[in-house]
Amino acid sequence: MNLTEIINKCELKLVSGNKAELDSKGSISGAYTGDLLSDVIANAKKDNIWITIQTHLNIIAVATLKELSAIIIAMNKSIPDEVKNKAEEENVVLLSSDKTSYEISGKLYELGIGK
């Protein structure tokens, strides 16, 4: 499943990124849910989607380091402009949802991501 399909099926809002970036990400290999950056660095895999409530600048560095497909910010957390700008600069797809991390994780699992 690709990012565009996931955005539509999970009712996600695109915060940063464009159609070309979404298309360039290819198939999503899995998802990782976590708010502790060191845990995400240790356990998330390349081409995963990361689900978190963190909204500070370091999330972009982690996504870039781990070559993640996208970051989903749960619970409609406010995302600072500097984070949005850095995501654009680093070609990190940033998504937002009003759902909890648990709900998003369950929906992705239901869609076959990570199975």
N, C-alpha and C positions, 0 to 999 in steps of 0.2 A: 504494500500500500504506500502511496506517495503522500507528501505533505498536503497537497491541495485536497485530496480525498479526506485526510484526517481533519483538516480545518473545517470542511463542510460537515462531516459526520459528527464531530465533537462540538460544533458551533463555536469555534474559536475566532477571536478577533486578531487580525494581522496588525502588529504594532510596528515592526520594522521588517524590511524585505520587500521583494517584488516578485512578479510572476517568473521571471528568468531565474531568480535565486531559488524559488520553490521548485521549479522544474529541474534545476541542476543538482538538487539534493538526492534524487533517485529514490530507491526503496528504503523505507525506515527499518532498521534492523532490530529495534527494541525500544524500550523506554526505561528511564530511571527516575525514581521519585526520591528527593532528599533535599534538605536545607543546609546541611553541613558541607561546606565546600571541600574539605579534605576527604570526606566520604565519597563525594561525587567524583573527585579526581581519582580516587583509588578504585572505584567500582563501575562507573559509567563506561560504556563502550562507544567506539567510533560509530557514527550514524544513528545513535540513539536520540530520542527526544528526552529532554530533561524537564521534569515537573518540579516546581519550587514555589515558595512564597518570597524568596529573597529577591530584592530589586536593586541592590547596590552594584556599583561598577564592576566589581570582581566577578560577577556571574558571566560577563562577556569574556573575560580572560579564561575562565574555566571552560566555557563552551568552545573557544578557539583552541585551547590546549588539547582538549579531548576530541576535537573534530566532530562535535555533536551536530545533528541535523537542525535542531531548533530548541528553544527554551519556551516552555509554557509557564506563565506566571498565573498562579491560582488565586481565587478569591477576589478578583478585581483589584488587586493591590496596585496602588499608584506607582507608576514607573517614572523616575526622574528623567528629564530631557537629556541629561548627560549620558545616561544609560542607553536611551534610544539612539542618540547620535553615535555613540561608540559601537552599538550593534550595526548600524548602517555602515560605518567605516570599516568594520571587520567582517562584513557580510554574514552576520549572525541573524538568523530568522528568529524574531521575538514575537511570541503569541500571548494572548491574554484570555482568561476565562473567569466567569463568575462562580464556577464550581470549585469545590475543595480539591486538594491534591488527591484525596482518596477517590472521589467521584471520577476525576479525569483518568486516574490510573485504571479504575474499573472499566471505564468506557473503552480505553485503548486495548485492554486485555480482551474485552468482549469483541472488539474488531479484529482480533488475531495478532496484535502487536505483542511480541515477546513470547508467543507460544511456540 
